[in-house]
Structures are given as structure tokens and as C-alpha cells.
């Protein structure tokens, strides 16, 4: 019989690990037993799956700038997406483009994330009058990098431009810049942005 209340709800991180196939076999088996008998946790897992499907659809279409996790990037690759990647350290710059066959462009922004409690990401685009700020983005302090999936239609329409992104650690004392990353974009020959 399935319960609609739960005395020991499964943490969201564990549900996410299950959904991504990251749990060891014993933990997976134990979690599946719980899910089989617990309607509440099963419902929470389904909500996570639905949210993931929505995020995946938006990311697939490249309709937004988004910070994504390494496991999510791996899933997109497994799904057959053609992903162009750029790696930048703090203060770095890169010559970049998007090819017709690219489904997604991801930048790996390296940063000293140990001890950071809140991380903000700021886009500076020469075509916009004000920067765009993403506040309190998700990050793994152990990874030492942020994976930024770029807005694909935006990149395809962009002409030659130099834009930059900043990462800020934010706490009660204010904010501290962790890195500035410069993107020297050149349109693919023959593309709309040329």
C-alpha cells in the first residue's frame, strides 16, 4: 500500500542522483523500495523528472543562458547533442564561434570556488545597455568551474563582437570578483551573423 505521508522524505540530492543514475546499486535498490511504497516521494521524483525535461527542452533549443551541472552535460552528450566547448581561466579570453552543426555551446569558467557561499554571474553584451545578472547560481565548489550553456539562437545571430562574463562571490561583506572571461566572437562563414 502506498503512503501519502512520509516520515523520512528522501533528500532532493538523492532523488537527483537516482534520476541521473549516479547511485550505487545498494542505494538505488533501497531508494526504489521506498519509492514503491511512498506516493509522496514518488511524486517529488516525478516533479524532478518533469522539471528536468523542461530544462532539457529549453537547453536543447539553446533558448537561454544557463549554468548546468557536469552530469547534465553528460546526459545531453549521451542524447547525441553536438556540443562545442571552450575553457577559460580567470582573466582569460577565447576566440569563439558556433558552427551550423553545433547544438549547444558551453563555456567552462574556471574559478576559485572553495569557501564561496553565493555565486553571481554577470553577462556584459555590447548590444545591451545594461549587463544581465544571474544571482545565486548553482555550483559545485569542489569542481573549480562553472559550466555555462549559452543561448544558441543569440550566438547564431551575433555578428563579430567582444563580450565578457564575470563571476562574483557574494556574502554579507559585499561581492568579490572571482574572474572575468572575455569572448571574442566571430560568426561562422556564411551564417546569419556574418
N, C-alpha and C positions, 0 to 999 in steps of 0.2 A: 504494500500500500504506500502511495506517495504522500509525503508530508508537505503541507503548505507553509509550515513554520520551520525554522531551522535553529537548533541550539548551538551549532558550531558552523556558521557560514564559512564557505571556502573563500580565502582571500582572492581579490581580483587578480593579483600577480600569478597565483597558482592557476586560476582559470585561463589566463592568457597563455601561460606556459603549456597547459594542456592543449589549447586550441592550436598553438604553434608547433605542437609535437616535441616539446623540449623536456618533458618529464621522463624520469627513468621508469622502466616497466613496473616496478613495485608501486611507485607513487601514482602512476597512471591507473593501475588496477584498483587501488584504494579509492581514488577520486571517482572512477566510473561507478563503483559500488554506491558511493554517496549520491552521485547524480541520479542513479536509477531510482533511489528511494526518496529523493528530495526535490520536490517541484520548485521550491524557491531558488535553490542553487542552479537547477537546470534552466530555469527562466533567466537567471543572471547570465549564464553561459550563452544562451540564445541571444540575449541582448548584446553581448560582446561580439558574437559572430555577426549579427546584423550590422553593428557599428563598423566592424572591420570590413564588411562587404561594401558599405557606403564609402568608407575611406579609401578602400582599394579602387572603387569605381572612379572616384574623383582623382586619385593619384594616377590611375591608368590613363585618364583623359588629360592629365597634366594641367588640370584647371586651377591649380593653386600652388603657392609656395608652401611647403610643409616640412617639418622636422620629422623624420621617420627613424625607426629602430633598425638595427642591423638584421635582425631576424625577419622583419617585414620586407626589407630589401631583398633578402634571400628568397622569400616566397615569391616576390614579383619576378625574380630571375627564373625560378623554377616554373613559373607560369609562362615562360617564354618571352618575357619583355626584353627588348634590346635597350640596355641602359649604358649611357655614356657617363663616365665618372671623371671627376677632377679632384685632386688632393692639394690642399693648401695649408701651410703653417701660418701662424700669426705673422702679419706683415707681408705675407706672400701675395703674388699676383700670378695670373694664368691667362694665356691666350685661349679662348674658348669659342665653341660653335655648337650647332646642333645640326646633324645630318638628316636627310629625309627618312632614313631607316630607324632613327632613334625614337624610341617610345618615351623615354624619360632621361633627364639629365640630373645627376646627383653630384653635389659637391661635398667632399669630406673636409670639414673645417676642423683642423687640429687646434686644441686649446688646453691650457692647464685647468682642469675641472675639479681637481681634488679640493674639498672643503667648500665648494660653491653650493649655496642653498637654493638660489633662484637664478635663472639664466634668461636673459632677454636677447633677442636677435633683431637687428635694425637693418633694413634694406635702404640703400640710397640709389635711386634711379634718376638718371639725368632728365628723363621725360616727366618726372613728377615734381611738383613744387615742394612737397614735404616728404620726409622719409616715412617708411611703413615700419611699425614696431610690433613684433610678436612678443608678448610678455609671458614669462614663466613657462618657457618651452620645456618639454620633457627631455631628459638627458641622463646618460649613464656616466657618473664621474670616473669610473674605472676605465672607460674606453678611451678617454682623452680626445674624443672627437664628436662632432655633431654631423649627422647626415642630413643634408638639405636637399630635398627634391624640389626642383624649380618648376615654375609654371610653363609648360611646354608651348601652348599657343602664344604666350607672351614672348618666349625666346624666338619662336619661328617668325614673329612679326618684327622683331627688333633689328634695326639697322646696325651699323658699326657704332659701338658705344662702350664707354668705360663706366661701370657701376661698381659699387662696393657694398660689403656687408660687414657689420660689426657685431661682436658678441660682448655682452656686459654681464658681469656678476653683480647681483643686486642684493643688498642687505640693509639693515637698519641704519648703517652709516652712509648709505648712498649707493652709487654704482661705480664699478671699476672696469675699464675696458680690458678684455682678455685677448682680443685680436681684431685686426682689420684685414679683410680679404678682398682683393681687387680682381675684378673680372673684365678682361679686355675682349669683348665680344665682337666677332666678325661673322656676318651671315654666310651660310653655305652658298657657294657659287650657284646662281640661278634660282635661289629661293626668293620668297616674297619680300624678305627684309633687305635684299640687296639694293 
